[in-house]
Amino acid sequence: MSGFEEVHGRDESWAVRDRAAHSRSVRAMFARIARVYDFMNHLLSLNRDRAWRRRVAALMDAGTGEVLDLCAGTGDLALEIMGAGKGTAWIAADFCPEMLTGSAGKPGADRLLLTAADAMVLPLGDGCVDAVTVGFGVRNFADVRRGVEEIARVLRPGGRLLVLDFFRDDPRGSGQARGVAAPLRILLNVFVPLVGRVVGRDGSAYGYLSRSMAAFMTPTEFAALLEEHGFTDPVIDRQTFGIAHIVAARKKERS
């Protein structure tokens, strides 16, 4: 039993109860904020989101072929991976078409294969991509387990999954799994909804961000979940004092 499995436990308070309602609500929310999404990301993170995406691209295997970027939004993560010379084909999938249209005009966007798709039911064959990335999207899945199962299904054996997200603080965490200090978390919980209301003109959407962070799993719990679903060698990479984390793992090779 790995250390990740030992600390995971069975507390699944992060699980969504009404999945259909959650999906409708989240899709509508992103459709509302699609126009300001990129601007608000850079503003609220003080541009650190760009560095986090660069780190995801750096962690991707050299020689990676097809890349699926789930919850791709306006394509920034897929384009960062492309710009880093990783991958030979890039599928940008999101269940909110209004978000995908935000990629228009960005350098390299004409090379993205834009796909309106729900991560719960991907329109892709088994084992068809070499890598899957998810930037700030797993936390929004209506069913995290189902989403991980779909990711495992479309990944080739030995393929890499890289997830960048705002995970819940883990008071037991240490090293790369440690979250942000309590005073900073309190500041984020106040600052993000306030700026979202004043600048983004949608306080409820940016209030959802802080609420979803508090309700989600820790990076250690997520790494354990990946192991339960056929992934191995999970790695947690802490970003900017624990505000964000990258959790990476590899789909097991066939025996």
Buried (B, 14 or more C-beta within 10 A) or exposed (E): EEEBEEBBEEEEEBEBEEBEEBBEBBBEBBEBBBBBBBEBBBBBBEEBBEEBBBBBBEBBBEEBBBBBBBBBBBBBBBBBBBEBEBBEBBBBBBBBBBBBEBBEEBEBBEEBEBBEBBBBEBEBEEBBBBBBBBBBBBBBBBBBEBBBEBBBBBBBEEBBBBBBBBBBBBEEBEEBBBBBEEEBBEEBBEBBBEBBBEBBEBBEBBBBBBEBBEEBBBBBBBBBBBBEBBBEEBEBBBBBEBBBBBBBBBBBEEE
